[in-house]
Amino acid sequence: MSQSLKTKIAILTMSAVVMSPAALSIILAKVRELFPDVSLSGVQMTLTLSTLASLTAVLLSGKVIYYMTKKNMVLTALLMMSAGGVFALFFHESLSTLYIAAVIIGLGQGIVMTLSTALIADYFENGERSSLMGKQSAILSIGGTAIMLCAGWLSSLNWYYVYYVYLVTIPVLFIVYLLLPKGEKAKKADMASVKLFNPTLLYYCLLIFFFSVCQYTYNTNVALLMKHNDLGSQALTGVATACFSTASFVSGMLMGRIYKRLKTFTITAGLASVMCGTLLCSWAPSLPVVFLGGALVGMGVGSSIPTGILASASSVPPAGATIAIAIFTASSSFGLFCSPLIINNVSTLVGGSTEKDRYLIAAIFSAILICITFVKECYGKACKKKSQGECEPFVSAD
């Protein structure tokens, strides 16, 4: 087996557990029942705190790469994720311990999420890089699907058994240890002359922040929606979340074809899919409609996230690709954390009080983003036709 193939296997294997924090969405309705005096946002923090911790880890990763090899960072992160799951299994009686577990899991997940993508930029180039990025998105989604289905089944036995899914990081740790090259610590001198922040990178960071706010509404509300509308059990909530992950997998596998047809409008199309999915959930007369809504949201995520990552990495010199990806990923994580805070508060301001109202708000936000991105891409194309040097061209994800 060539070292290139070993590296690909290691990267794709670690990518399979990146979606695992979303498994906590399955138990939100049960946590709300166990802690009735806690606010809705407080209950949702058992999920969203992992995204805030992930954001912190993403930002720290850009500094830690100067002191540790990326391989050692990944191994440490995988160990943290399993430790967070074990902690919650033993100390699940208190909401504060669930918060701590979410933070530990999120810190590990943030490092794995950032470095799994950065390692692709380090070891592969051009078409091979784009191809592997699409496969990574697909594996991330199919791994998430398997984890969600397993989590749904475990939570049907006992709600806190959902934390057993984080033990899957242990075999992943051994695969990474055996197959991933040792690598070297990053050198600060490599970044000395790199100009990171530019209009293109800033655009993608802002876009992915609001994109994440919209799409994460599905995960943070689906368990509550199904419980309050008598649409299914916790096990079926796992299936609903798996529909999201499966569709994201399919979309990621088809990313090359999607981008070939849509080019720079790929993210706009992804937002349209998210809008349709959240609109369906705001209606949600039956379980199949919820499943379809999740699938549409997942389709939008599966094609849009890799496109944004590639474009962000392409917007800076090669030496700054890892940091650019980290900044993009941090913006996404922050959007995920802020999602319930923004959506819940806006829904309350306009008189909404149910999960369906929150899905409708997310759909409206998605529609606004569709208009913004469509105008941006049309303007970028017009500028390129007029004169290559008169305005900054859109950076494509080639």
C-alpha positions as CSV (number, residue, x, y, z in Angstrom):
1,M,0.0,0.0,0.0
2,S,1.5,3.4,-1.0
3,Q,1.9,6.1,1.5
4,S,-0.5,8.3,-0.5
5,L,-3.3,5.7,-0.1
6,K,-2.5,5.3,3.6
7,T,-2.8,9.0,4.1
8,K,-6.1,9.1,2.2
9,I,-7.5,6.3,4.4
10,A,-6.4,8.0,7.6
11,I,-7.9,11.4,6.6
12,L,-11.2,9.8,5.5
13,T,-11.4,7.7,8.6
14,M,-11.0,10.6,11.0
15,S,-13.5,12.6,8.9
16,A,-16.1,9.9,9.6
17,V,-16.5,11.1,13.2
18,V,-16.6,14.8,12.6
19,M,-20.4,14.8,12.6
20,S,-20.7,12.9,15.9
21,P,-21.5,15.9,18.2
22,A,-24.8,16.2,16.2
23,A,-25.9,12.9,17.9
24,L,-26.7,15.0,21.0
25,S,-29.6,16.6,19.1
26,I,-31.5,13.3,19.6
27,I,-31.8,13.7,23.4
28,L,-32.8,17.3,23.5
29,A,-36.5,16.5,24.0
30,K,-35.6,14.1,26.8
31,V,-33.3,16.7,28.5
32,R,-36.1,19.2,28.3
33,E,-38.3,16.8,30.1
34,L,-35.7,16.0,32.8
35,F,-34.9,19.6,33.4
36,P,-38.3,21.5,33.0
37,D,-37.1,24.6,34.8
38,V,-34.3,25.2,32.3
39,S,-35.0,27.5,29.3
40,L,-35.1,26.2,25.7
41,S,-31.8,27.8,24.9
42,G,-30.3,26.3,28.1
43,V,-31.4,22.8,27.0
44,Q,-30.1,23.3,23.5
45,M,-26.7,24.3,25.0
46,T,-26.1,20.6,25.6
47,L,-25.7,20.5,21.9
48,T,-24.5,24.0,21.0
49,L,-21.8,24.2,23.6
50,S,-19.9,21.6,21.6
51,T,-19.9,23.9,18.6
52,L,-18.6,26.8,20.8
53,A,-15.9,24.6,22.1
54,S,-15.2,23.5,18.5
55,L,-14.8,27.2,17.6
56,T,-12.3,27.6,20.3
57,A,-10.3,24.6,19.2
58,V,-10.3,25.7,15.6
59,L,-8.8,29.1,16.6
60,L,-6.3,27.5,18.9
61,S,-5.3,25.0,16.2
62,G,-3.7,27.8,14.1
63,K,-1.3,28.4,17.0
64,V,-0.8,24.8,18.3
65,I,0.5,23.6,14.9
66,Y,3.8,25.5,15.7
67,Y,4.3,23.3,18.8
68,M,2.8,19.9,17.9
69,T,2.7,17.9,14.7
70,K,-0.8,17.7,13.1
71,K,-0.8,13.9,13.6
72,N,-0.3,14.3,17.4
73,M,-2.9,16.9,17.5
74,V,-5.4,14.6,15.8
75,L,-4.6,11.7,18.1
76,T,-5.1,14.0,21.2
77,A,-8.4,15.3,19.8
78,L,-9.8,11.8,19.2
79,L,-8.8,10.8,22.8
80,M,-10.7,13.9,24.1
81,M,-13.9,13.0,22.2
82,S,-13.9,9.5,23.7
83,A,-13.1,11.0,27.1
84,G,-16.1,13.4,26.8
85,G,-18.4,10.5,26.0
86,V,-17.2,8.4,29.0
87,F,-17.5,11.4,31.3
88,A,-21.2,11.9,30.4
89,L,-21.9,8.2,30.8
90,F,-20.8,8.3,34.4
91,F,-22.0,11.7,35.3
92,H,-25.3,12.4,33.5
93,E,-27.5,13.3,36.4
94,S,-26.6,17.0,36.2
95,L,-27.1,19.4,33.3
96,S,-23.8,21.1,34.2
97,T,-21.9,17.8,33.6
98,L,-23.6,17.4,30.2
99,Y,-22.3,20.9,29.4
100,I,-18.8,19.8,30.4
101,A,-19.0,16.7,28.3
102,A,-20.2,18.8,25.3
103,V,-17.2,21.1,25.7
104,I,-14.7,18.2,25.9
105,I,-16.3,16.6,22.8
106,G,-16.4,19.9,21.0
107,L,-12.8,20.7,21.6
108,G,-11.7,17.4,20.1
109,Q,-14.1,17.6,17.2
110,G,-12.9,21.1,16.3
111,I,-9.3,20.0,16.0
112,V,-10.3,16.9,13.9
113,M,-12.6,19.0,11.7
114,T,-9.9,21.6,11.0
115,L,-6.9,19.3,10.5
116,S,-8.7,16.6,8.5
117,T,-9.2,19.3,5.8
118,A,-5.8,21.0,6.3
119,L,-4.1,17.6,5.8
120,I,-5.7,17.3,2.4
121,A,-4.3,20.8,1.5
122,D,-0.9,19.7,2.8
123,Y,-0.5,16.3,1.0
124,F,-2.5,16.7,-2.2
125,E,-2.8,19.2,-5.0
126,N,-5.1,20.4,-7.8
127,G,-7.6,17.8,-9.1
128,E,-6.6,15.2,-6.5
129,R,-7.2,17.7,-3.7
130,S,-10.7,18.6,-5.0
131,S,-11.6,15.0,-5.5
132,L,-10.5,14.0,-2.0
133,M,-12.4,17.0,-0.6
134,G,-15.6,15.8,-2.1
135,K,-15.0,12.2,-0.8
136,Q,-14.2,13.7,2.6
137,S,-17.6,15.5,2.6
138,A,-19.3,12.2,1.6
139,I,-17.5,10.1,4.3
140,L,-18.2,12.8,6.9
141,S,-21.9,12.5,6.0
142,I,-22.1,8.7,5.8
143,G,-20.2,8.5,9.1
144,G,-22.7,10.9,10.6
145,T,-25.6,8.8,9.3
146,A,-24.2,5.7,10.9
147,I,-23.6,7.5,14.1
148,M,-27.1,9.1,14.2
149,L,-28.8,5.7,13.6
150,C,-26.7,4.1,16.3
151,A,-27.4,7.0,18.6
152,G,-31.1,6.8,18.0
153,W,-31.1,3.1,18.8
154,L,-29.0,3.6,21.9
155,S,-31.1,6.5,23.2
156,S,-34.2,4.3,22.8
157,L,-32.7,1.9,25.4
158,N,-31.8,4.7,27.8
159,W,-31.4,8.3,26.9
160,Y,-27.8,8.8,28.1
161,Y,-26.6,5.7,26.3
162,V,-26.2,8.1,23.3
163,Y,-22.8,8.9,24.7
164,Y,-21.6,5.4,23.9
165,V,-21.2,6.5,20.2
166,Y,-18.1,8.5,21.1
167,L,-16.2,5.3,21.9
168,V,-16.0,4.9,18.1
169,T,-13.1,7.4,18.1
170,I,-10.9,4.7,19.8
171,P,-10.5,2.5,16.7
172,V,-10.2,5.6,14.6
173,L,-7.3,6.7,16.8
174,F,-5.4,3.5,16.1
175,I,-6.0,3.8,12.3
176,V,-4.7,7.3,12.3
177,Y,-1.7,6.4,14.4
178,L,-0.8,3.5,12.0
179,L,-1.4,5.2,8.7
180,L,-1.0,9.0,8.9
181,P,2.6,10.3,8.2
182,K,4.3,11.7,11.3
183,G,4.6,15.2,9.6
184,E,6.4,18.2,11.0
185,K,5.6,21.2,13.1
186,A,4.7,24.3,11.1
187,K,7.3,27.0,10.8
188,K,6.4,30.5,11.8
189,A,8.6,31.8,9.1
190,D,6.4,30.2,6.4
191,M,3.6,32.6,7.5
192,A,5.6,35.8,7.8
193,S,4.8,37.2,4.3
194,V,1.3,35.7,3.9
195,K,-1.6,38.2,3.8
196,L,-4.5,36.2,5.1
197,F,-7.4,38.6,5.3
198,N,-8.9,39.8,2.0
199,P,-12.4,40.5,0.8
200,T,-12.9,37.0,-0.7
201,L,-12.1,35.2,2.6
202,L,-14.1,37.7,4.6
203,Y,-17.1,37.1,2.3
204,Y,-16.9,33.4,2.7
205,C,-16.5,33.6,6.5
206,L,-19.6,35.8,6.8
207,L,-21.6,33.7,4.4
208,I,-20.8,30.4,6.2
209,F,-21.7,32.0,9.5
210,F,-25.2,32.8,8.4
211,F,-25.5,29.6,6.4
212,S,-24.7,27.7,9.6
213,V,-27.3,29.6,11.6
214,C,-30.0,28.6,9.0
215,Q,-29.0,24.9,8.5
216,Y,-28.4,24.1,12.1
217,T,-32.0,25.0,12.9
218,Y,-32.9,21.5,11.7
219,N,-30.7,19.7,14.1
220,T,-31.5,21.8,17.2
221,N,-35.3,21.6,16.7
222,V,-36.1,18.2,15.1
223,A,-36.3,16.2,18.3
224,L,-38.6,18.9,19.9
225,L,-40.7,19.1,16.7
226,M,-41.3,15.3,16.6
227,K,-42.1,15.1,20.3
228,H,-44.5,18.1,20.5
229,N,-46.3,17.0,17.3
230,D,-46.4,13.3,18.2
231,L,-44.5,12.4,15.0
232,G,-42.3,9.7,16.4
233,S,-40.0,8.3,19.1
234,Q,-36.4,9.1,19.9
235,A,-35.3,6.3,17.6
236,L,-37.2,7.9,14.7
237,T,-35.5,11.2,15.6
238,G,-32.2,9.4,14.9
239,V,-33.6,8.4,11.5
240,A,-34.7,12.0,10.8
241,T,-31.2,13.2,11.6
242,A,-29.7,10.4,9.5
243,C,-31.7,11.6,6.5
244,F,-29.8,14.9,6.9
245,S,-26.5,13.1,6.9
246,T,-27.3,10.7,4.1
247,A,-28.4,13.5,1.8
248,S,-25.3,15.4,2.7
249,F,-23.3,12.2,1.8
250,V,-24.9,11.9,-1.6
251,S,-24.5,15.7,-2.3
252,G,-20.8,15.4,-1.3
253,M,-20.2,12.5,-3.6
254,L,-21.8,14.4,-6.5
255,M,-20.0,17.6,-5.6
256,G,-17.7,17.5,-8.7
257,R,-20.7,17.3,-11.0
258,I,-22.7,19.8,-9.1
259,Y,-19.9,22.4,-9.2
260,K,-19.3,21.7,-12.9
261,R,-22.8,22.7,-13.7
262,L,-23.4,25.5,-11.1
263,K,-19.9,26.9,-10.8
264,T,-19.9,29.8,-8.4
265,F,-23.6,29.5,-7.8
266,T,-23.2,26.2,-6.0
267,I,-23.6,27.8,-2.5
268,T,-26.6,29.8,-3.8
269,A,-28.2,26.5,-4.8
270,G,-27.3,25.0,-1.5
271,L,-29.1,27.8,0.3
272,A,-32.1,27.2,-1.8
273,S,-32.1,23.6,-0.7
274,V,-31.8,24.6,2.9
275,M,-34.7,27.1,2.5
276,C,-36.9,24.4,1.0
277,G,-36.0,21.9,3.7
278,T,-36.8,24.3,6.6
279,L,-40.0,25.4,4.9
280,L,-41.2,21.8,4.8
281,C,-40.4,21.4,8.5
282,S,-42.3,24.6,9.3
283,W,-45.3,22.8,7.7
284,A,-44.5,19.2,8.9
285,P,-47.9,17.4,8.8
286,S,-46.3,14.0,8.9
287,L,-43.0,12.2,9.6
288,P,-42.1,11.7,5.9
289,V,-42.2,15.5,5.4
290,V,-39.8,15.9,8.3
291,F,-37.5,13.3,6.7
292,L,-37.7,15.1,3.3
293,G,-37.0,18.4,5.0
294,G,-33.9,17.0,6.6
295,A,-32.7,15.5,3.4
296,L,-33.0,18.8,1.6
297,V,-31.1,20.7,4.3
298,G,-28.4,18.0,4.1
299,M,-28.1,18.3,0.4
300,G,-27.4,22.0,0.7
301,V,-24.8,21.4,3.4
302,G,-23.0,18.6,1.5
303,S,-22.3,20.7,-1.6
304,S,-21.9,24.1,0.0
305,I,-19.4,23.5,2.8
306,P,-16.7,21.8,0.6
307,T,-17.1,24.6,-2.0
308,G,-16.6,27.3,0.6
309,I,-13.6,25.5,2.1
310,L,-11.9,25.1,-1.3
311,A,-12.6,28.7,-2.2
312,S,-11.3,30.0,1.2
313,A,-8.1,28.0,0.8
314,S,-7.7,29.3,-2.8
315,S,-8.1,32.9,-1.7
316,V,-4.7,33.0,0.1
317,P,-1.2,31.9,-0.8
318,P,-0.5,28.1,-0.3
319,A,1.4,28.8,3.0
320,G,-1.8,30.3,4.5
321,A,-4.2,27.6,3.3
322,T,-4.4,25.8,6.7
323,I,-5.1,29.1,8.6
324,A,-7.6,30.2,6.0
325,I,-9.5,26.9,6.4
326,A,-9.3,27.2,10.2
327,I,-10.8,30.7,10.0
328,F,-13.6,29.5,7.7
329,T,-14.3,26.5,10.0
330,A,-14.3,28.8,13.0
331,S,-16.9,31.0,11.3
332,S,-19.0,27.9,10.6
333,S,-18.7,26.7,14.2
334,F,-19.6,30.1,15.6
335,G,-22.7,30.1,13.4
336,L,-23.7,26.7,14.7
337,F,-23.4,27.9,18.3
338,C,-25.3,31.1,17.6
339,S,-28.1,29.4,15.6
340,P,-30.5,28.7,18.4
341,L,-29.8,32.1,20.1
342,I,-30.5,34.0,16.9
343,I,-33.4,31.9,15.6
344,N,-35.1,31.6,19.0
345,N,-34.9,35.3,19.8
346,V,-36.0,36.4,16.4
347,S,-38.9,34.0,16.5
348,T,-39.9,35.3,19.9
349,L,-39.7,38.9,18.7
350,V,-42.2,38.2,15.9
351,G,-44.5,36.3,18.2
352,G,-43.5,32.8,17.3
353,S,-43.3,30.1,20.1
354,T,-43.1,26.7,18.3
355,E,-40.5,24.7,16.4
356,K,-42.5,25.3,13.2
357,D,-42.1,29.1,13.7
358,R,-38.4,28.7,14.2
359,Y,-38.1,26.7,11.0
360,L,-40.0,29.4,9.1
361,I,-37.6,32.1,10.4
362,A,-34.6,30.0,9.2
363,A,-36.3,29.7,5.8
364,I,-36.7,33.4,5.6
365,F,-33.1,34.0,6.5
366,S,-32.0,31.5,3.8
367,A,-34.1,33.4,1.2
368,I,-32.3,36.6,2.1
369,L,-28.9,34.9,1.8
370,I,-29.9,33.5,-1.6
371,C,-30.6,37.0,-2.9
372,I,-27.2,38.3,-1.5
373,T,-25.2,35.5,-3.0
374,F,-26.9,35.6,-6.3
375,V,-26.3,39.3,-6.7
376,K,-22.7,38.8,-5.6
377,E,-22.0,36.2,-8.2
378,C,-23.7,38.1,-11.0
379,Y,-21.6,41.2,-10.1
380,G,-18.4,39.2,-9.9
381,K,-19.1,37.7,-13.4
382,A,-19.9,41.1,-14.8
383,C,-16.6,42.5,-13.4
384,K,-14.6,39.7,-15.0
385,K,-16.2,40.3,-18.4
386,K,-15.6,44.0,-18.2
387,S,-12.0,44.0,-17.1
388,Q,-9.9,41.4,-15.3
389,G,-8.2,44.2,-13.3
390,E,-11.0,46.6,-12.6
391,C,-12.4,44.7,-9.6
392,E,-11.5,41.7,-7.6
393,P,-12.7,38.5,-9.3
394,F,-14.6,35.8,-7.5
395,V,-12.3,33.0,-6.4
396,S,-13.7,29.7,-7.6
397,A,-13.3,26.3,-5.9
398,D,-11.3,24.7,-8.7
